[in-house]
Amino acid sequence: MMYGAFIAGVLVTVIIAAGGTAVAQDTKSVRTARWSSVAATVIPGLIGAALIASGDRGEDNSRMFAGGIVSFGGVVFGPGAGHRYADKESRFNRGALVRGLVGVVGYTSAVALSGSMDLRTQGEDTGYDDGAVFVAAVAGGVMLGHAIYDIVGVEKSVAEYNDPPTRMRVTLSPYYTLKNGGVGLQLSVLF
């Protein structure tokens, strides 16, 4: 009987030394991931809006420009913060790329339609060009929709981090039974 316990102990030690046991992984919180995405989107948006509101609408519109850049950065990179928290770099990069391209293409298209950086029509009419505003609104809507999609998708990224998908798990463990006094190895294969 002592011999069987000794063998089981040696087998457990060998399996642990060989890395046959699962090491506990830090779990990530869905709440933290979601709030990271929301905060990284909303805070730059509010700062950008404050800069735009305080900017001079005349010749020196540097505050308005800076506010636009800060807001744009928040919408492009903010929603992916939760994915980055969950170690899903590819999801973060893909989302930022989509929102960034939609924003740049939408804004440059709107500028090309209006002929002006502030989307106003040229000449005596000081109103906004309807076509340019429409293009900017569509681009902004697509960016906002994709941002919401990314924030909602954070839950899936965290779930995949906390329970990574495995194709097959093979476990070799010592086996000891008191009934027969037998010692051996047990092979478990999970799909």
C-alpha positions as CSV (number, residue, x, y, z in Angstrom):
1,M,0.0,0.0,0.0
2,M,2.8,2.4,0.8
3,Y,4.4,1.5,-2.5
4,G,1.3,2.6,-4.5
5,A,1.1,5.9,-2.7
6,F,4.8,6.5,-3.4
7,I,4.3,5.8,-7.1
8,A,1.3,8.1,-7.2
9,G,3.2,10.9,-5.5
10,V,6.1,10.4,-8.0
11,L,3.8,10.5,-10.9
12,V,2.1,13.7,-9.7
13,T,5.4,15.3,-9.2
14,V,6.6,14.3,-12.7
15,I,3.4,15.6,-14.3
16,I,3.6,18.9,-12.4
17,A,7.2,19.3,-13.3
18,A,6.5,18.5,-17.0
19,G,3.7,21.2,-17.1
20,G,0.9,18.7,-17.3
21,T,-1.3,20.7,-15.0
22,A,-3.3,23.8,-16.0
23,V,-2.0,27.0,-14.5
24,A,-4.7,29.3,-13.2
25,Q,-5.1,32.3,-15.6
26,D,-6.1,35.7,-14.4
27,T,-9.8,36.2,-15.3
28,K,-10.8,39.5,-16.9
29,S,-14.0,41.4,-16.0
30,V,-16.6,42.1,-18.6
31,R,-17.6,45.2,-16.7
32,T,-14.1,46.6,-16.6
33,A,-13.7,45.9,-20.3
34,R,-17.0,47.6,-21.3
35,W,-16.3,50.6,-19.1
36,S,-12.8,50.9,-20.5
37,S,-14.3,51.1,-24.0
38,V,-17.0,53.5,-23.0
39,A,-14.7,55.8,-21.1
40,A,-12.0,55.7,-23.8
41,T,-14.7,56.8,-26.3
42,V,-16.7,59.3,-24.3
43,I,-14.0,61.2,-22.5
44,P,-12.0,62.2,-25.6
45,G,-15.4,63.1,-27.2
46,L,-16.3,65.4,-24.4
47,I,-12.8,67.0,-24.3
48,G,-13.0,67.5,-28.1
49,A,-16.5,69.0,-27.9
50,A,-15.3,71.4,-25.2
51,L,-12.4,72.4,-27.4
52,I,-14.6,72.9,-30.4
53,A,-17.1,74.9,-28.4
54,S,-14.4,77.2,-27.0
55,G,-12.7,77.7,-30.4
56,D,-12.7,80.8,-32.4
57,R,-14.9,80.5,-35.5
58,G,-12.8,83.1,-37.3
59,E,-9.3,83.0,-38.7
60,D,-7.7,81.1,-35.7
61,N,-9.6,77.9,-35.5
62,S,-6.8,75.8,-34.0
63,R,-8.9,74.8,-31.0
64,M,-11.7,73.6,-33.2
65,F,-9.2,71.6,-35.2
66,A,-7.6,70.2,-32.1
67,G,-11.1,69.3,-30.7
68,G,-11.9,67.5,-33.9
69,I,-8.7,65.5,-33.8
70,V,-9.3,64.5,-30.1
71,S,-12.9,63.5,-30.8
72,F,-11.9,61.6,-33.9
73,G,-9.2,59.7,-31.9
74,G,-11.7,58.8,-29.2
75,V,-14.2,57.4,-31.7
76,V,-11.6,55.5,-33.7
77,F,-9.5,54.0,-30.8
78,G,-11.8,54.2,-27.8
79,P,-14.3,51.4,-28.5
80,G,-11.5,48.9,-28.9
81,A,-10.0,49.6,-25.4
82,G,-12.0,46.7,-23.9
83,H,-10.7,44.3,-26.6
84,R,-7.2,45.4,-25.9
85,Y,-7.9,44.8,-22.2
86,A,-9.0,41.2,-23.1
87,D,-5.8,40.7,-25.2
88,K,-7.7,40.7,-28.5
89,E,-5.2,42.9,-30.4
90,S,-6.5,41.9,-33.8
91,R,-10.1,42.9,-32.9
92,F,-8.8,46.3,-31.6
93,N,-6.8,46.9,-34.7
94,R,-9.5,45.9,-37.1
95,G,-12.1,48.1,-35.4
96,A,-9.8,51.1,-35.4
97,L,-8.9,50.6,-39.0
98,V,-12.5,50.4,-40.1
99,R,-13.6,53.5,-38.1
100,G,-10.5,55.4,-39.1
101,L,-10.9,54.7,-42.8
102,V,-14.7,55.5,-42.8
103,G,-13.9,58.8,-41.0
104,V,-11.1,59.9,-43.3
105,V,-12.9,58.8,-46.5
106,G,-16.2,60.4,-45.3
107,Y,-14.6,63.7,-44.3
108,T,-12.4,64.0,-47.4
109,S,-15.4,63.2,-49.6
110,A,-17.5,65.9,-47.8
111,V,-14.7,68.4,-48.2
112,A,-14.4,67.6,-51.9
113,L,-18.1,68.1,-52.3
114,S,-18.3,71.4,-50.5
115,G,-14.9,72.8,-51.7
116,S,-14.1,74.0,-48.2
117,M,-12.7,72.5,-45.0
118,D,-15.7,73.7,-42.9
119,L,-18.3,72.2,-45.3
120,R,-19.8,75.6,-46.1
121,T,-20.7,76.6,-49.6
122,Q,-18.6,79.2,-51.4
123,G,-20.0,82.6,-52.4
124,E,-22.7,84.7,-50.8
125,D,-24.6,81.7,-49.5
126,T,-23.1,81.0,-46.0
127,G,-25.2,77.9,-45.4
128,Y,-23.8,74.3,-45.4
129,D,-23.6,72.3,-48.6
130,D,-26.4,69.7,-48.3
131,G,-24.5,67.0,-50.1
132,A,-21.4,67.4,-48.0
133,V,-23.4,67.4,-44.8
134,F,-25.2,64.2,-45.9
135,V,-21.9,62.5,-46.7
136,A,-20.4,63.6,-43.3
137,A,-23.6,62.4,-41.5
138,V,-23.5,59.0,-43.2
139,A,-19.8,58.5,-42.4
140,G,-20.4,59.6,-38.8
141,G,-23.4,57.2,-38.5
142,V,-21.3,54.3,-39.8
143,M,-18.5,55.2,-37.4
144,L,-21.0,55.4,-34.4
145,G,-22.7,52.2,-35.4
146,H,-19.4,50.4,-35.6
147,A,-18.3,51.9,-32.3
148,I,-21.4,50.5,-30.6
149,Y,-20.8,47.2,-32.2
150,D,-17.3,47.1,-30.9
151,I,-18.4,48.1,-27.4
152,V,-21.1,45.4,-27.3
153,G,-18.6,42.8,-28.6
154,V,-16.3,43.3,-25.7
155,E,-18.3,40.6,-23.7
156,K,-17.3,38.0,-26.3
157,S,-13.6,38.9,-26.2
158,V,-13.5,38.7,-22.4
159,A,-15.3,35.4,-22.5
160,E,-12.8,34.0,-25.0
161,Y,-10.0,35.3,-22.8
162,N,-11.4,33.7,-19.7
163,D,-12.2,30.4,-21.3
164,P,-10.0,30.1,-24.4
165,P,-11.3,27.7,-27.0
166,T,-9.4,24.4,-27.1
167,R,-9.5,22.1,-30.0
168,M,-8.4,19.1,-28.0
169,R,-7.1,18.7,-24.5
170,V,-5.1,15.7,-23.5
171,T,-4.4,15.1,-19.8
172,L,-2.3,12.4,-18.3
173,S,-2.8,11.9,-14.6
174,P,-1.8,9.4,-12.0
175,Y,-4.5,6.9,-11.1
176,Y,-4.8,5.1,-7.7
177,T,-7.6,3.1,-6.5
178,L,-8.0,1.9,-2.9
179,K,-10.4,-0.8,-3.9
180,N,-7.9,-2.9,-5.9
181,G,-4.8,-1.2,-4.6
182,G,-3.9,-0.5,-8.3
183,V,-1.7,2.3,-9.5
184,G,-1.5,3.5,-13.0
185,L,-1.9,6.4,-15.4
186,Q,-5.2,7.8,-16.7
187,L,-5.4,9.3,-20.1
188,S,-8.3,11.8,-20.7
189,V,-9.0,13.3,-24.1
190,L,-11.5,16.1,-24.3
191,F,-12.8,17.6,-27.6
